[in-house]
Amino acid sequence: MKLFIYDHCPFCVKARMIFGLKNLPVELVVMLNDDEATPTKLIGQKMAPILMKEDGSCMPESLDIVQYVDKSDGEPLLTGKTNPAITDWLRHINGYLNKLLLPRIAAAPFAEFATPEARSYFRNKKEANAGSFEELKQHSEGFIKNVNDDLRKLDKLIVKPNAVNGELSLDDIHLFPVLRSLTLVAGVEYPGRVADYRDNMAKQTQINLLSSVAA
C-alpha cells in the first residue's frame, strides 16, 4: 500500500500512526505542496492523506484510512474507550494552535516544500485564511504560555504512556499528532506524563518528532 502525505500535516500523521502501531509496511509518498495534479488524479481533489490500496483504488480521509487499516486483519487495536475530557482539551487547543504553528511550518525543512514554489504556495494559501505570519509570530509568547498552561491540564488526563486512556483508542490518534506538531515550537514545556506519552507514541508509531528543527 502507498500513503500520499505531507510530513507537516496532522491528518497525515493520524493515517501514518495506524501502520506503525500495527507494524504494517506502507510506502510513504510525500507530495509537493503545490502539486494539485497528483491528488486530483487519485481522488478528484487536492487533499491529503490518500491511501492507495493494493488493488490500486484510493481512499481519502484520515479516520477512514485508520479504521480501514485497523480492521483489515480482523484484529483491531483501537478498542479502548474515548474520554470526553480529551475531546474537550483538543477542541480548546485547536482553537488557537494554527496561529502558533503555521509560521513555523512554512519555514521548516519539510519535503513537501522542496521547491520555492511549493513553499510559497503553502504560505500564500494559509496567510489568506490565518493572516500575516509575521504578525502571528509577534504573538508567539502569549500562545506558548497558553500551550504550557494547557499541557499541564493534559498531564492530569494521561493514564499510561502507551495509551492516553490506558488502552489504545481513537483519542490516541487525535492527540499524538497535536503533540508531535508542538515539537516544532521552541519554548514549549512538557510535564512528565505528557513527555513520556509523546516519546512513547513516537516510538510505537515509528513517526519522528520535530524537535531537531524547532523554532
C-alpha positions as CSV (number, residue, x, y, z in Angstrom):
1,M,0.0,0.0,0.0
2,K,1.0,3.6,-0.6
3,L,0.2,6.6,1.6
4,F,0.3,10.0,0.0
5,I,1.1,12.6,2.6
6,Y,2.6,15.9,3.7
7,D,5.0,15.5,6.6
8,H,3.8,18.5,8.5
9,C,0.1,17.5,8.2
10,P,-1.5,16.2,11.5
11,F,-4.2,14.4,9.5
12,C,-1.5,12.6,7.6
13,V,0.2,11.7,10.9
14,K,-3.1,10.1,12.0
15,A,-3.1,7.8,9.0
16,R,0.6,7.0,9.4
17,M,0.1,6.1,13.1
18,I,-2.0,3.0,12.4
19,F,0.6,1.5,10.2
20,G,3.3,2.0,12.9
21,L,1.1,0.7,15.7
22,K,0.3,-2.4,13.8
23,N,3.8,-2.7,12.4
24,L,2.5,-2.9,8.8
25,P,4.6,-1.9,5.8
26,V,3.5,1.1,3.8
27,E,5.2,3.2,1.2
28,L,5.1,6.9,2.1
29,V,4.9,9.3,-0.8
30,V,5.4,13.0,0.1
31,M,3.7,15.2,-2.4
32,L,4.9,18.7,-3.1
33,N,2.6,21.2,-1.5
34,D,1.8,22.8,-4.9
35,D,1.2,19.5,-6.7
36,E,-2.5,19.7,-7.4
37,A,-2.4,17.2,-10.2
38,T,-1.5,14.0,-8.2
39,P,-4.2,14.1,-5.6
40,T,-6.8,15.3,-8.2
41,K,-5.9,12.4,-10.4
42,L,-6.2,10.0,-7.4
43,I,-9.4,11.2,-5.7
44,G,-10.7,14.2,-7.7
45,Q,-9.5,17.0,-5.4
46,K,-6.4,18.3,-3.6
47,M,-6.4,16.6,-0.2
48,A,-4.1,14.5,2.0
49,P,-3.7,11.9,3.2
50,I,-4.6,9.4,0.4
51,L,-4.3,5.7,0.8
52,M,-3.7,3.7,-2.4
53,K,-4.8,0.1,-1.6
54,E,-3.1,-3.0,-3.1
55,D,-5.8,-3.1,-5.8
56,G,-4.9,0.4,-6.9
57,S,-8.1,2.0,-5.6
58,C,-7.7,5.2,-3.5
59,M,-9.2,6.3,-0.2
60,P,-9.1,9.8,1.3
61,E,-9.9,11.0,4.9
62,S,-7.6,10.2,7.7
63,L,-10.0,8.5,10.0
64,D,-11.5,6.3,7.2
65,I,-8.0,5.2,6.5
66,V,-7.3,4.5,10.1
67,Q,-10.4,2.4,10.5
68,Y,-9.9,0.5,7.3
69,V,-6.3,-0.4,8.1
70,D,-7.1,-1.2,11.8
71,K,-9.8,-3.7,10.8
72,S,-8.1,-5.1,7.7
73,D,-6.5,-8.1,9.5
74,G,-9.5,-8.8,11.8
75,E,-7.5,-7.8,14.9
76,P,-8.3,-4.2,15.6
77,L,-6.0,-2.3,18.0
78,L,-8.1,0.8,18.7
79,T,-10.6,-0.9,21.0
80,G,-10.3,1.4,24.1
81,K,-13.0,3.8,25.2
82,T,-12.6,7.5,24.5
83,N,-12.6,10.2,27.2
84,P,-14.8,13.3,26.6
85,A,-12.2,15.3,28.6
86,I,-9.6,14.6,25.9
87,T,-12.0,15.7,23.2
88,D,-12.7,18.9,25.1
89,W,-8.9,19.5,25.6
90,L,-8.2,19.0,21.9
91,R,-11.1,21.3,20.8
92,H,-9.8,24.0,23.1
93,I,-6.1,23.9,22.0
94,N,-7.1,23.5,18.3
95,G,-8.9,26.9,18.6
96,Y,-5.6,28.7,18.6
97,L,-2.9,26.2,17.7
98,N,-2.5,27.0,14.0
99,K,-1.7,30.6,14.8
100,L,1.4,29.3,16.6
101,L,2.3,26.5,14.2
102,L,1.7,27.9,10.6
103,P,4.5,30.4,10.5
104,R,6.9,27.7,11.8
105,I,5.6,25.0,9.4
106,A,6.1,27.4,6.5
107,A,9.8,27.9,7.4
108,A,10.7,24.3,8.3
109,P,12.6,21.9,6.0
110,F,9.7,19.6,5.2
111,A,10.0,17.5,2.0
112,E,6.7,19.0,0.7
113,F,8.4,22.3,0.5
114,A,11.4,21.0,-1.6
115,T,10.9,23.8,-4.2
116,P,10.5,27.5,-3.5
117,E,7.2,27.4,-5.5
118,A,5.8,24.7,-3.1
119,R,6.7,26.7,0.0
120,S,5.2,29.9,-1.5
121,Y,2.0,28.0,-2.4
122,F,1.6,26.9,1.3
123,R,2.4,30.3,2.7
124,N,0.0,32.2,0.3
125,K,-2.9,29.8,0.9
126,K,-2.5,29.8,4.7
127,E,-1.9,33.5,5.1
128,A,-5.1,34.2,3.1
129,N,-7.0,32.5,6.0
130,A,-4.9,32.9,9.1
131,G,-3.4,36.4,8.5
132,S,0.2,37.6,8.2
133,F,2.7,35.1,9.5
134,E,4.9,38.0,10.7
135,E,2.1,39.4,12.7
136,L,1.2,35.9,14.2
137,K,4.9,35.5,15.2
138,Q,4.7,38.6,17.3
139,H,2.1,36.9,19.4
140,S,4.1,33.7,19.9
141,E,5.0,34.4,23.5
142,G,1.3,34.5,24.5
143,F,0.4,31.4,22.5
144,I,3.3,29.5,24.1
145,K,2.2,30.5,27.5
146,N,-1.3,29.2,26.7
147,V,0.1,25.9,25.4
148,N,2.2,25.4,28.5
149,D,-0.9,26.0,30.7
150,D,-2.9,23.6,28.6
151,L,-0.2,20.9,28.7
152,R,-0.3,21.0,32.5
153,K,-4.0,20.3,32.3
154,L,-3.4,17.4,29.8
155,D,-0.8,15.9,32.1
156,K,-3.6,15.1,34.6
157,L,-5.6,13.2,32.0
158,I,-2.9,10.8,30.8
159,V,-3.4,7.3,32.2
160,K,-0.4,5.5,30.6
161,P,2.5,6.4,28.4
162,N,1.5,3.9,25.7
163,A,-2.2,4.8,25.6
164,V,-3.7,8.1,26.9
165,N,-6.7,6.3,28.4
166,G,-4.9,3.1,29.4
167,E,-5.9,1.2,26.2
168,L,-5.3,2.3,22.6
169,S,-8.3,4.3,21.2
170,L,-9.2,7.0,18.7
171,D,-8.1,9.5,21.4
172,D,-4.5,8.5,20.7
173,I,-5.0,9.0,17.0
174,H,-6.2,12.5,17.7
175,L,-3.8,13.5,20.5
176,F,-0.4,12.4,19.3
177,P,-0.4,14.5,16.1
178,V,-1.0,17.6,18.1
179,L,1.9,16.8,20.5
180,R,4.1,16.0,17.5
181,S,3.3,19.3,15.8
182,L,4.1,21.1,19.1
183,T,7.7,19.8,19.0
184,L,8.2,22.2,16.1
185,V,7.9,25.1,18.6
186,A,10.8,26.1,20.8
187,G,9.9,27.1,24.4
188,V,7.1,24.6,24.9
189,E,7.3,22.9,28.3
190,Y,6.2,19.3,28.6
191,P,5.2,18.0,32.0
192,G,6.5,14.5,32.8
193,R,3.5,12.4,31.8
194,V,3.0,14.4,28.6
195,A,6.6,14.0,27.6
196,D,6.6,10.2,28.4
197,Y,3.4,9.8,26.3
198,R,4.7,11.8,23.4
199,D,8.0,9.9,23.3
200,N,6.4,6.5,23.7
201,M,3.8,7.2,21.0
202,A,6.6,8.4,18.6
203,K,8.3,5.0,19.1
204,Q,5.2,2.9,18.9
205,T,4.0,4.7,15.7
206,Q,7.5,5.0,14.2
207,I,7.0,8.6,13.5
208,N,9.7,11.1,14.1
209,L,9.3,14.2,16.3
210,L,10.2,17.6,15.0
211,S,12.4,18.9,17.9
212,S,15.6,19.0,15.7
213,V,14.0,21.7,13.6
214,A,12.1,23.6,16.3
215,A,12.0,27.4,16.1
